[in-house]
Amino acid sequence: MNPTVTVRPVALVTGAAGVLGRAICERLCRDGMHLVLADLNLAAAQAVADNLDRADGQGALALQVDMGDNASIAALVEQAGGHYGRIDVVVNNAAVNHRGSLADFDPALWDHMMAVNLRGPAVLCQQVLPYWKAQMSGRVINMVSRCWVAGGPPAYVACKAGLVGLTRSLARELAPYNVTANAVAPGMLPSAFTQDGRDEAAFERMAEGAVRVTPLGRLTTPQDVANTTAFLASGDSAFVTAEVIHVCGGSQLAPFGNL
Ligand SMILES: NC(=O)c1ccc[n+]([C@@H]2O[C@H](COP(=O)([O-])OP(=O)(O)OC[C@H]3O[C@@H](n4cnc5c(N)ncnc54)[C@H](O)[C@@H]3O)[C@@H](O)[C@H]2O)c1
């Protein structure tokens, strides 16, 4: 964050109850930030917040949001801003993954994915903009995927490639307020996102395939992603904007089938 900010920064993380969201919240909390844990699943977000509270004692705020619903996003920002009085870091991490090839294409699912995975992050940033303007500092970190270059299920990849485009546009538009915008592109890791709808054998086959095409020879871990997110949220990345950091052991170099 801006080194001139002496108050404790506030980070709002969407999808905070998921595997990556939880690791990111834990890391940003260790780095001294207040946390707003936003998720569709409030009970699960509250459980993560309770653990942070026990470790930190500073209070972590769990709030429900549906990132596909603009009014819900506005209510989230109102509650978060009302509680802490500022919002510094936004991590757009929540996403849905209706897998499917072009042959299985369902326009209703396409619209839902675009709403949650792409429109939601833009609306969230729009809602937080008044805070960034007042603070003259901020960070946007958008969770994409290595598949934005490698390809994969069309709707998912289109969302993630779109989110890279949004990141680059935000980097331009928000720079006058000293707000950076970057994306993190993880490789495959086990979570509901990749495991739901697959039996163990199918998941194992996919994981083995992912390791095979990864020059550094293993799957991504949540800590890998949290470490890079923490860098982008910190003062150390003050002059880094409009970037996509791949956290996938070099597997963005190789094509690899559907997640
Ligand atoms: N798991 C992977 O292999 C992988 C790889 C690359 C990128 N990613 C990206 O990382 C991010 C997190 O993935 P994960 O693996 O932690 O998944 P996850 O399923 O563990 O977590 C996703 C979270 O998003 C929440 N969510 C779903 N719909 C929502 C909505 N409408 N509003 C608010 N919250 C909602 C879920 O409740 C869940 O807590 C996603 O953006 C995903 O595209 C994941």
The ligand as an SDF file (V2000), in Angstrom:
LIG
                    3D

 44 48  0  0  0  0  0  0  0  0999 V2000
   -8.9350  -23.8680   -8.1760 N   0  0  0  0  0  0  0  0  0  0  0  0
   -8.2390  -23.6690   -9.2930 C   0  0  0  0  0  0  0  0  0  0  0  0
   -7.6380  -24.6040   -9.8630 O   0  0  0  0  0  0  0  0  0  0  0  0
   -8.1380  -22.2860   -9.8890 C   0  0  0  0  0  0  0  0  0  0  0  0
   -7.2060  -22.0760  -10.9120 C   0  0  0  0  0  0  0  0  0  0  0  0
   -7.1080  -20.8110  -11.4900 C   0  0  0  0  0  0  0  0  0  0  0  0
   -7.9050  -19.7860  -11.0460 C   0  0  0  0  0  0  0  0  0  0  0  0
   -8.8020  -20.0080  -10.0540 N   0  0  0  0  0  0  0  0  0  0  0  0
   -9.6230  -18.8840   -9.6210 C   0  0  0  0  0  0  0  0  0  0  0  0
   -9.4440  -18.6710   -8.2370 O   0  0  0  0  0  0  0  0  0  0  0  0
  -10.6360  -18.1230   -7.6620 C   0  0  0  0  0  0  0  0  0  0  0  0
  -11.0240  -18.8960   -6.4080 C   0  0  0  0  0  0  0  0  0  0  0  0
  -11.1370  -20.2560   -6.7150 O   0  0  0  0  0  0  0  0  0  0  0  0
  -11.0870  -21.4120   -5.5960 P   0  0  0  0  0  0  0  0  0  0  0  0
  -10.3570  -22.5390   -6.2120 O   0  0  0  0  0  0  0  0  0  0  0  0
  -10.6370  -20.8540   -4.2990 O   0  0  0  0  0  0  0  0  0  0  0  0
  -12.6220  -21.8200   -5.5640 O   0  0  0  0  0  0  0  0  0  0  0  0
  -13.5890  -22.1740   -4.3550 P   0  0  0  0  0  0  0  0  0  0  0  0
  -14.7370  -22.8900   -4.9660 O   0  0  0  0  0  0  0  0  0  0  0  0
  -12.8390  -22.8290   -3.2480 O   0  0  0  0  0  0  0  0  0  0  0  0
  -14.0600  -20.7200   -3.8580 O   0  0  0  0  0  0  0  0  0  0  0  0
  -14.9360  -19.9100   -4.6050 C   0  0  0  0  0  0  0  0  0  0  0  0
  -15.7170  -19.0630   -3.6140 C   0  0  0  0  0  0  0  0  0  0  0  0
  -16.5250  -18.1510   -4.3460 O   0  0  0  0  0  0  0  0  0  0  0  0
  -17.8010  -18.0810   -3.6980 C   0  0  0  0  0  0  0  0  0  0  0  0
  -18.8290  -17.6550   -4.6480 N   0  0  0  0  0  0  0  0  0  0  0  0
  -19.3990  -18.3830   -5.6430 C   0  0  0  0  0  0  0  0  0  0  0  0
  -20.3390  -17.6550   -6.2550 N   0  0  0  0  0  0  0  0  0  0  0  0
  -20.3630  -16.4430   -5.6460 C   0  0  0  0  0  0  0  0  0  0  0  0
  -21.1300  -15.2710   -5.8300 C   0  0  0  0  0  0  0  0  0  0  0  0
  -22.1140  -15.2020   -6.7550 N   0  0  0  0  0  0  0  0  0  0  0  0
  -20.9010  -14.2150   -5.0280 N   0  0  0  0  0  0  0  0  0  0  0  0
  -19.9560  -14.2890   -4.0560 C   0  0  0  0  0  0  0  0  0  0  0  0
  -19.1970  -15.3780   -3.8200 N   0  0  0  0  0  0  0  0  0  0  0  0
  -19.4010  -16.4470   -4.6050 C   0  0  0  0  0  0  0  0  0  0  0  0
  -18.0480  -19.4980   -3.2080 C   0  0  0  0  0  0  0  0  0  0  0  0
  -19.0270  -19.5380   -2.1750 O   0  0  0  0  0  0  0  0  0  0  0  0
  -16.6610  -19.9110   -2.7420 C   0  0  0  0  0  0  0  0  0  0  0  0
  -16.4490  -19.6200   -1.3670 O   0  0  0  0  0  0  0  0  0  0  0  0
  -11.6750  -18.1210   -8.7810 C   0  0  0  0  0  0  0  0  0  0  0  0
  -11.7080  -16.8200   -9.3570 O   0  0  0  0  0  0  0  0  0  0  0  0
  -11.1100  -19.0920   -9.8060 C   0  0  0  0  0  0  0  0  0  0  0  0
  -11.5190  -18.7860  -11.1260 O   0  0  0  0  0  0  0  0  0  0  0  0
   -8.9370  -21.2340   -9.4520 C   0  0  0  0  0  0  0  0  0  0  0  0
  1  2  1  0
  2  3  2  0
  2  4  1  0
  4  5  1  0
  4 44  2  0
  5  6  2  0
  6  7  1  0
  7  8  2  0
  8  9  1  0
  8 44  1  0
  9 10  1  0
  9 42  1  0
 10 11  1  0
 11 12  1  0
 11 40  1  0
 12 13  1  0
 13 14  1  0
 14 15  2  0
 14 16  1  0
 14 17  1  0
 17 18  1  0
 18 19  2  0
 18 20  1  0
 18 21  1  0
 21 22  1  0
 22 23  1  0
 23 24  1  0
 23 38  1  0
 24 25  1  0
 25 26  1  0
 25 36  1  0
 26 27  1  0
 26 35  1  0
 27 28  2  0
 28 29  1  0
 29 30  1  0
 29 35  2  0
 30 31  1  0
 30 32  2  0
 32 33  1  0
 33 34  2  0
 34 35  1  0
 36 37  1  0
 36 38  1  0
 38 39  1  0
 40 41  1  0
 40 42  1  0
 42 43  1  0
M  CHG  2   8   1  16  -1
M  END
$$$$
